[in-house]
Amino acid sequence: YLKADAFIVLASAFKDKLSDWGVAAPIHLATTTVSTDLIRNFSFNDKSEKLTTEPLIKVLFLARLEKEKGVMETMEAVTQLRSKGKPVALTVAGEGISMEAVKQFADRHDKSREFLHVVGDVRGDSKRSLLASHHIFCFPTYYGEGMPNSVLEAMAFGIPVITCPVGGLRDFFVHKKMGYLVKQRTVTDIITAIENLIDDRNMLKNMSIFNHQYAIERFLAPNAANFLANVYKQIALSYKK
């Protein structure tokens, strides 16, 4: 570590740890990226117009299926909201070691598949379609995250996010402006966050607009590429001196 010319990390916590270890080289705080191909042909204006009019609020969980990423808490929250008569449905997308637990939960609580939809791994147009059509992204992770790419992608599609302050998210995520930060493993917090967005469509729309603009300005792949190019350029110039 002490021989490196520079470091690129995804969270200030990682930067602080390197400094604690005595690293004197430049440490750059970066982000993962959103592919420009992913948002190809996506019309945010079309989506924005429907946010206040579509009767059913669709929640999306899209990540590797591991319990530490909050998938079971998300399913429980939506199930309880349905029992209260709230117009909400959940799509769980992804593969992983918790797939069987996810399917069993859906079988127990929604045998007719009215509101718990488990779709497995999605890529390309299928992934793009899910992100374009859903209203809330729920990712209450307590996993050892760096910078969860799924959150950045959801924001690019103008989706308010419900998540936990982990990894690089705590460096930029603004509670009640980009969505909601919730306590880890706390279903009641998730229920409250989703219910607030169901009941206040104007707030949902304002968060959507903010997230889309924020992500387009900061997370698209060309911006990240330019950032990396500048880091390498600085290193090269330091050798010339």
C-alpha positions as CSV (number, residue, x, y, z in Angstrom):
1,Y,0.0,0.0,0.0
2,L,2.7,2.5,0.9
3,K,4.3,2.0,-2.6
4,A,1.3,3.1,-4.6
5,D,1.4,6.5,-6.4
6,A,-2.4,7.2,-5.8
7,F,-5.5,5.5,-4.5
8,I,-9.1,5.6,-5.8
9,V,-11.7,4.6,-3.3
10,L,-15.5,4.6,-3.3
11,A,-16.2,5.9,0.2
12,S,-14.7,8.5,2.6
13,A,-14.5,5.7,5.2
14,F,-12.0,3.9,3.0
15,K,-10.1,7.1,2.6
16,D,-10.0,7.7,6.3
17,K,-8.7,4.1,6.9
18,L,-5.9,4.5,4.4
19,S,-4.9,7.7,6.1
20,D,-4.9,6.0,9.5
21,W,-2.5,3.4,8.0
22,G,-0.1,6.1,7.1
23,V,-0.7,6.4,3.4
24,A,0.7,9.7,2.2
25,A,-0.1,9.3,-1.5
26,P,-3.1,11.2,-3.0
27,I,-6.4,9.5,-2.2
28,H,-9.2,10.2,-4.6
29,L,-12.9,9.7,-3.8
30,A,-14.7,8.3,-6.8
31,T,-18.0,6.5,-7.7
32,T,-19.2,3.6,-9.7
33,T,-21.0,4.5,-12.9
34,V,-24.2,4.3,-14.8
35,S,-23.9,3.1,-18.4
36,T,-25.1,5.5,-21.0
37,D,-26.5,2.4,-22.9
38,L,-28.7,1.6,-19.9
39,I,-30.6,4.9,-20.2
40,R,-30.8,4.7,-24.0
41,N,-34.2,5.8,-25.2
42,F,-35.4,6.5,-21.7
43,S,-37.7,9.5,-21.6
44,F,-37.8,11.0,-18.1
45,N,-40.6,13.4,-19.1
46,D,-42.8,10.5,-20.0
47,K,-42.2,8.8,-16.6
48,S,-42.6,12.1,-14.7
49,E,-46.0,12.7,-16.1
50,K,-47.3,9.3,-14.8
51,L,-45.9,9.6,-11.2
52,T,-48.9,11.4,-9.9
53,T,-51.5,9.5,-11.9
54,E,-50.7,5.8,-11.9
55,P,-52.9,4.2,-9.2
56,L,-50.5,1.3,-8.3
57,I,-47.1,2.2,-6.8
58,K,-44.5,-0.3,-7.9
59,V,-41.5,-0.9,-5.7
60,L,-38.3,-2.5,-7.1
61,F,-35.6,-4.5,-5.4
62,L,-32.8,-5.1,-7.9
63,A,-29.5,-6.6,-6.5
64,R,-27.8,-9.8,-5.7
65,L,-30.2,-11.8,-3.6
66,E,-28.5,-12.0,-0.2
67,K,-30.4,-11.4,3.1
68,E,-27.8,-8.8,4.2
69,K,-29.0,-6.6,1.3
70,G,-32.4,-6.3,2.8
71,V,-34.5,-8.3,0.4
72,M,-36.5,-10.1,3.1
73,E,-37.2,-6.9,5.0
74,T,-38.4,-5.3,1.7
75,M,-40.8,-8.2,1.0
76,E,-42.2,-8.1,4.6
77,A,-42.7,-4.3,4.4
78,V,-44.7,-4.5,1.1
79,T,-46.7,-7.5,2.4
80,Q,-47.7,-5.5,5.5
81,L,-48.6,-2.5,3.4
82,R,-50.9,-4.6,1.2
83,S,-52.6,-5.9,4.3
84,K,-53.4,-2.3,5.2
85,G,-55.0,-1.8,1.8
86,K,-52.2,0.3,0.2
87,P,-51.9,0.2,-3.6
88,V,-48.4,-1.2,-3.8
89,A,-46.6,-4.1,-5.5
90,L,-43.0,-5.3,-5.4
91,T,-40.7,-6.7,-8.0
92,V,-37.7,-8.6,-6.8
93,A,-35.0,-8.9,-9.5
94,G,-31.6,-10.7,-9.2
95,E,-30.0,-14.0,-8.4
96,G,-28.2,-15.2,-5.3
97,I,-28.0,-17.5,-2.4
98,S,-31.3,-16.2,-0.9
99,M,-33.4,-17.0,-4.0
100,E,-35.1,-20.0,-2.5
101,A,-36.0,-18.0,0.7
102,V,-37.4,-15.2,-1.5
103,K,-39.5,-17.7,-3.5
104,Q,-40.8,-19.4,-0.4
105,F,-41.8,-16.0,1.1
106,A,-43.7,-15.1,-2.1
107,D,-45.4,-18.5,-2.1
108,R,-46.6,-18.1,1.5
109,H,-47.8,-14.5,1.4
110,D,-48.9,-14.1,-2.2
111,K,-49.9,-17.4,-3.8
112,S,-51.7,-15.7,-6.7
113,R,-48.7,-13.4,-7.5
114,E,-50.8,-10.2,-7.2
115,F,-48.1,-8.1,-5.5
116,L,-44.9,-10.1,-5.0
117,H,-43.2,-10.7,-8.4
118,V,-39.9,-12.6,-8.4
119,V,-38.3,-12.3,-11.8
120,G,-34.7,-13.5,-11.3
121,D,-31.7,-12.1,-13.2
122,V,-32.5,-9.2,-15.6
123,R,-30.2,-7.6,-18.1
124,G,-30.3,-5.3,-21.1
125,D,-33.8,-4.3,-22.2
126,S,-35.5,-6.3,-19.4
127,K,-33.5,-4.3,-16.8
128,R,-34.1,-1.1,-18.5
129,S,-37.9,-1.7,-18.6
130,L,-38.0,-2.5,-14.9
131,L,-36.2,0.7,-14.0
132,A,-38.3,2.8,-16.3
133,S,-41.6,1.4,-15.0
134,H,-41.1,1.4,-11.2
135,H,-41.7,4.2,-8.8
136,I,-39.6,3.4,-5.7
137,F,-36.3,1.6,-5.3
138,C,-35.9,-0.2,-2.0
139,F,-32.5,-1.4,-1.0
140,P,-32.2,-1.5,2.8
141,T,-28.8,-3.1,2.8
142,Y,-26.6,-3.9,5.8
143,Y,-24.0,-5.6,3.6
144,G,-20.4,-4.3,3.5
145,E,-21.1,-2.1,0.4
146,G,-18.7,0.2,-1.4
147,M,-20.9,2.2,-3.8
148,P,-24.0,0.2,-4.7
149,N,-24.3,0.6,-8.5
150,S,-28.0,-0.4,-8.4
151,V,-28.8,2.8,-6.4
152,L,-27.1,5.0,-8.9
153,E,-28.9,3.3,-11.8
154,A,-32.2,3.8,-10.0
155,M,-31.5,7.4,-9.5
156,A,-30.7,7.9,-13.2
157,F,-34.2,6.6,-13.9
158,G,-35.7,9.1,-11.6
159,I,-36.6,6.7,-8.8
160,P,-36.6,7.8,-5.1
161,V,-34.5,5.4,-3.1
162,I,-35.0,3.8,0.3
163,T,-31.7,2.5,1.7
164,C,-29.3,2.5,4.6
165,P,-26.2,4.8,5.1
166,V,-23.5,2.3,4.1
167,G,-20.3,2.7,2.1
168,G,-20.2,5.6,-0.3
169,L,-24.0,6.3,0.0
170,R,-23.4,8.1,3.3
171,D,-21.1,10.6,1.5
172,F,-23.8,12.0,-0.8
173,F,-27.3,10.6,0.0
174,V,-29.7,13.3,1.3
175,H,-32.4,12.0,3.5
176,K,-35.9,13.2,2.5
177,K,-34.5,14.7,-0.7
178,M,-33.3,11.6,-2.6
179,G,-35.5,9.2,-0.7
180,Y,-35.3,7.8,2.8
181,L,-32.4,6.5,4.9
182,V,-33.7,3.7,7.2
183,K,-32.3,1.8,10.1
184,Q,-30.8,-1.6,9.2
185,R,-33.1,-4.6,9.7
186,T,-36.0,-2.3,10.6
187,V,-39.1,-3.2,8.7
188,T,-41.2,-0.5,10.3
189,D,-38.9,2.2,8.9
190,I,-39.3,0.8,5.4
191,I,-43.1,0.6,5.8
192,T,-43.2,4.3,6.9
193,A,-40.9,5.4,4.0
194,I,-42.9,3.6,1.3
195,E,-46.2,4.7,2.8
196,N,-45.1,8.4,2.8
197,L,-44.3,8.2,-0.9
198,I,-47.6,6.4,-1.7
199,D,-49.6,9.1,0.2
200,D,-47.7,12.1,-1.1
201,R,-47.3,11.8,-4.9
202,N,-46.0,15.4,-5.2
203,M,-43.1,14.5,-2.9
204,L,-42.5,11.3,-4.9
205,K,-42.3,13.4,-8.1
206,N,-40.0,16.0,-6.6
207,M,-37.6,13.3,-5.4
208,S,-37.8,11.7,-8.8
209,I,-36.8,14.9,-10.6
210,F,-34.0,15.6,-8.2
211,N,-32.5,12.1,-8.4
212,H,-32.6,12.0,-12.2
213,Q,-30.8,15.3,-12.6
214,Y,-28.3,14.5,-9.9
215,A,-27.4,11.1,-11.4
216,I,-27.1,12.4,-15.0
217,E,-24.7,15.1,-13.8
218,R,-22.5,12.9,-11.7
219,F,-22.8,9.2,-12.4
220,L,-22.8,8.6,-16.1
221,A,-19.8,6.6,-17.4
222,P,-18.2,9.4,-19.4
223,N,-17.9,11.6,-16.3
224,A,-16.2,8.8,-14.4
225,A,-13.9,8.1,-17.3
226,N,-12.8,11.8,-17.4
227,F,-12.2,11.6,-13.6
228,L,-10.0,8.6,-14.0
229,A,-8.1,10.1,-16.9
230,N,-7.3,13.2,-14.8
231,V,-6.0,11.0,-11.9
232,Y,-3.7,9.1,-14.3
233,K,-2.6,12.4,-15.8
234,Q,-1.7,13.8,-12.4
235,I,0.4,10.7,-11.7
236,A,2.2,10.9,-15.0
237,L,3.0,14.6,-14.5
238,S,4.4,13.9,-11.0
239,Y,6.9,11.6,-12.6
240,K,8.0,14.2,-15.2
241,K,8.8,16.6,-12.3
